Amino acid sequence: MSKDKFRLDGRIVVVSGAGRGIGIEVARYMVNAGARIIIAEIDRQTGEDAASELGPMAEFVPLDVADRVAVDSAAEKILARHGRVDVLVNNAAICIDSNAEETSDEVWRRQMSVDLDGVFYCCRAFGRKMIEEKAGSIINISSIAAFVGLRPQNHVAYSVAKAGVAQLSRVLASEWARHCVRVNSILPGYTKTPMPLGVGDDLVSKWLEMIPMGRILDPEEIAGAALFLASDASSGITGHLLVVDGGYTIW
């Protein structure tokens, strides 16, 4: 296979939650492959910093994915400026730890609004134009929590939301394949980002015991998978759930 298949020259890519962690590394990989990147980020400072760091091929657009009106407005502005979006990476997420029996309605709704509703809102807003263009690749970042009950931490709402993201990806792939729009999902394991690494050394040590490769993943390893799914190298792949977890789920 030609290396050119992995290039994204001239393509417009939107990455939500791209101010840090996995999101900024995905954006960096896309820029290095020749794409123009829209950093769609709720935190203005981290979004602007990310766009500045990535250079002239990146721009920042403020976005709260949990706000349907804001998503539709941002999509309208981006499409008016660029004419199309070739790749959408839904990465924005939160994780609220709570025992199931103690999870409040507010915590449940907040988790779902960002991690599941937000993904659907973005897929719908940008997917309409992709359908019209008869081209596009959507990559939804789920989690291994969609498949397994993670331990010893408790975050039932997060796990259910991420399971929803995985199934949403498969359903959209089935519906939109006839429009030449591909939809896939990446399910990362424990990764060196601010979200999981703020839990302390004791919990990280327990995770390492359960990971066959014996290490926490680097964000770049998720970004490489995203670049593959964004590019023509994966042109025959849709509806796939790509697990990148150091072997955690093989046991």
Residue pairs with C-beta under 8 A, 6 or more apart in sequence:
1 233
5 231
5 232
5 233
6 33
6 227
6 228
6 231
6 232
6 233
7 33
7 34
7 231
8 30
8 33
8 34
8 35
8 86
8 87
8 227
8 230
8 231
9 33
9 34
9 35
10 34
10 35
10 36
11 34
11 35
11 36
11 86
11 87
11 230
12 35
12 36
12 38
12 78
12 82
12 83
12 84
12 85
12 86
12 87
13 27
13 30
13 35
13 36
13 37
13 38
13 85
13 86
13 87
13 88
13 89
13 230
14 37
14 38
14 40
14 78
14 85
14 87
14 88
14 89
14 122
14 126
15 23
15 26
15 27
15 30
15 37
15 38
15 39
15 40
15 89
15 91
16 23
16 40
16 41
16 63
16 65
16 89
16 90
16 91
16 92
16 118
16 122
17 23
17 40
17 41
17 42
17 65
17 91
17 92
17 93
18 24
18 26
18 27
18 37
18 39
18 40
18 41
18 47
18 50
18 89
18 91
19 39
19 41
19 43
19 46
19 47
19 49
19 50
20 46
20 50
20 193
20 194
21 191
21 193
21 194
21 195
21 219
22 91
22 141
22 188
22 191
22 193
22 219
22 222
22 223
23 41
23 50
23 89
23 91
23 92
24 39
24 50
24 53
24 54
24 219
25 219
25 220
25 222
25 223
26 89
26 91
26 222
26 223
26 226
26 227
27 37
27 39
27 50
27 54
27 58
28 54
28 223
29 220
29 223
29 224
29 226
29 227
30 37
30 87
30 89
30 226
30 227
30 230
31 37
31 54
31 55
31 57
31 58
33 227
33 230
33 231
35 57
35 86
35 87
35 230
36 57
36 58
36 59
36 82
37 51
37 54
37 57
37 58
37 59
38 58
38 59
38 60
38 61
38 78
38 82
38 85
39 47
39 50
39 51
39 54
39 58
39 59
39 60
39 61
40 47
40 61
40 62
40 63
40 65
40 74
40 92
41 47
41 50
41 60
41 61
41 62
41 63
41 92
42 62
42 63
42 64
42 65
42 92
44 60
44 62
47 60
47 61
47 62
48 60
50 58
50 60
51 58
51 59
51 60
61 74
61 77
61 78
62 74
63 70
63 71
63 74
63 92
64 70
65 71
65 90
65 92
65 114
65 117
65 118
65 119
65 121
65 122
66 110
66 113
66 114
66 117
66 118
66 121
68 117
68 121
71 118
71 121
71 122
71 125
72 121
72 125
74 125
75 85
75 122
75 125
75 126
75 129
78 85
79 85
79 126
79 129
84 129
84 130
84 133
85 126
85 129
85 130
85 136
86 135
86 136
86 137
87 136
87 137
87 138
87 139
87 230
88 122
88 123
88 126
88 127
88 130
88 136
88 137
88 138
88 139
89 138
89 139
89 141
89 226
89 230
90 118
90 119
90 122
90 123
90 138
90 139
90 140
90 141
90 165
91 141
92 114
92 118
93 114
93 115
93 141
93 162
93 195
94 110
94 111
94 114
94 115
94 158
95 111
95 155
95 158
95 195
95 196
96 107
96 110
96 111
96 155
96 157
96 158
97 153
97 154
97 155
98 104
98 107
98 154
98 155
98 156
98 157
99 154
99 156
100 154
100 156
103 156
103 157
107 157
108 157
111 157
111 158
111 161
112 157
112 160
112 161
112 164
115 158
115 161
115 162
115 164
115 165
116 161
116 164
116 165
116 168
119 140
119 165
119 168
120 168
123 138
123 140
123 168
123 172
123 183
126 136
126 138
127 136
127 138
127 172
127 176
127 181
129 136
130 136
130 138
130 176
130 179
130 181
131 176
131 179
131 181
134 179
134 180
134 181
135 180
135 181
136 180
136 181
136 182
137 181
137 182
137 183
137 184
137 229
137 230
137 234
138 169
138 172
138 181
138 182
138 183
138 184
139 184
139 185
139 186
139 226
139 229
139 230
140 165
140 166
140 168
140 169
140 183
140 184
140 185
140 186
141 165
141 185
141 186
141 188
141 222
141 226
142 162
142 163
142 165
142 166
142 169
142 185
142 186
142 187
142 241
143 158
143 159
143 162
143 165
143 187
143 188
144 150
144 187
144 188
144 189
144 243
144 245
144 248
144 249
145 155
145 158
145 159
145 162
145 163
146 159
146 162
146 163
146 165
146 166
146 187
146 241
147 163
147 166
147 187
147 243
147 249
148 248
148 249
149 159
150 159
152 203
152 206
153 199
153 203
162 187
165 185
166 185
166 187
166 241
169 183
169 184
169 185
169 239
169 241
170 183
170 185
170 239
170 241
172 183
173 182
173 183
173 184
173 238
173 239
173 240
174 239
176 182
176 183
177 238
177 239
182 229
182 234
182 235
182 237
182 238
183 238
183 239
184 229
184 234
184 237
184 238
184 239
184 240
184 241
184 242
185 240
185 241
185 242
186 222
186 225
186 226
186 229
186 242
186 244
187 241
187 242
187 243
187 244
187 245
188 217
188 222
188 244
188 245
189 211
189 217
189 243
189 244
189 245
189 246
189 248
189 249
190 196
190 204
190 207
190 211
190 216
190 217
190 245
190 246
190 248
191 216
191 217
191 218
191 219
191 221
191 222
192 216
192 217
192 218
192 219
193 219
196 216
197 204
197 216
204 216
207 216
208 214
208 215
208 216
210 248
210 251
211 245
211 246
211 247
211 248
212 246
212 247
212 248
212 250
212 251
213 246
213 247
214 246
215 246
216 246
217 244
217 245
217 246
221 244
222 244
225 242
225 244
228 234
229 237
229 240
229 242
243 249
